[in-house]
Amino acid sequence: MGRSFDIAVFDGDGIGPEIMAPTVAILRQLADASPEYALSFTHLPAGAAHYARTGESLPAASLDAAGKADAVLLSAMGLPDVRYADGTEISPQIDLRKAFNLFAGVRPVRIGPGHQTPLKIPEGREVDFVLIRESTEGLFYTQGKGEVTENEARETMLITREVSEKLFRFAFSLAQDRKAQGQGKGRVTCVDKANVFRAFAFFRGIFDEEAKAFPDLVADHAYVDATALWMVQKPWDFDVLVTENMFGDILSDLGAGLMGGLGVAPSADIGLEQAVFQPCHGSAPDIAGQGKANPMAMILSAAMMLEWLGMRHDVLALTADGQRLRQAVEQVMQDGMSVTADLGGQATTAQTGGAVMAALA
Ligand code: ATP
């Protein structure tokens, strides 16, 4: 038995618990079969339903336990009818981002044969890039605190040197790892609007400084509007894209659309000390409790968690299992027999989870 890792699990709201159940079952199966590592799971309360019951959306004890865990697996959270007194949504995922300084939002965009992509991808082209969204400042800096008078509303965008340096170093290191694994071209593109805003010229300047430490990689720039166009016209050109919080928020939904929908879009929020892995989608109350939810985004987020833990702790078996899990999901999508309604199939959440387990075995 190798090293054991404690995973903090937030089951979430709406379809959250439904997609978390097969995900944890798959992780248990992988860990049980591995002599190299073990996983233990601590389920922690948080979310909109918990708030409705107790008046607390993220109890201090849950936050504390999540901070001490080796990684956090978080399902979809929030319910449209449950809100704070000021009308804002319950979003413990944003509280965790702030509490743990999770500055890098990692959104992989991969389009394999099973993806319901609206794109026509030419023979021989492969879409496999990663969008990194800064997740603690930018145009979300004054979130919930903007100044609104009768005739004016103001929000502030903040870009700091400290966070930008960490963000760009993370982006370049990721491009290096991808290149080493034969997965990327070794290119990082800074996505900004430096032609209009001084704050983005500052952002770009820091990117260029950090690029000097990575001479083996190509560092270039793109304006955010052009990037949206190219994500549709030639997404196979990208490797790692790095951008500000609001731009990243918008482009990552575009990325999910290119992959065929939110049900297959995973994500990770990563800091220097902790990381949270969660699907890009919300709690989908319209389909909750019906067994229709696609668990792929949650399972792919868990695969990212295994890869992250493996890299961080130098446990090759974890990294390998993360990749194997991603390939198993892609195989099930390609077969098309056990996919949920959003991908044109008839399988239930549990059947899709079972098919991924079978593909792994
Ligand atoms: P949020 O603002 O919390 O991110 P949202 O309003 O963007 O949420 P989602 O909850 O993500 O909305 O759902 C958007 C649509 O996508 C809904 O019709 C929902 O049913 C569908 N959807 C989201 N996730 C899944 C999933 N895992 N499987 C199937 N359908 C999904």
Boltz pocket constraint, residues with backbone or C-beta under 6 A from the ligand:
constraints:
  - pocket:
      binder: B
      contacts: [[A, 15], [A, 77], [A, 78], [A, 262], [A, 263], [A, 280], [A, 281], [A, 282], [A, 283], [A, 284], [A, 285], [A, 286], [A, 287], [A, 292], [A, 293], [A, 294], [A, 295], [A, 297], [A, 342]]
      max_distance: 6.0
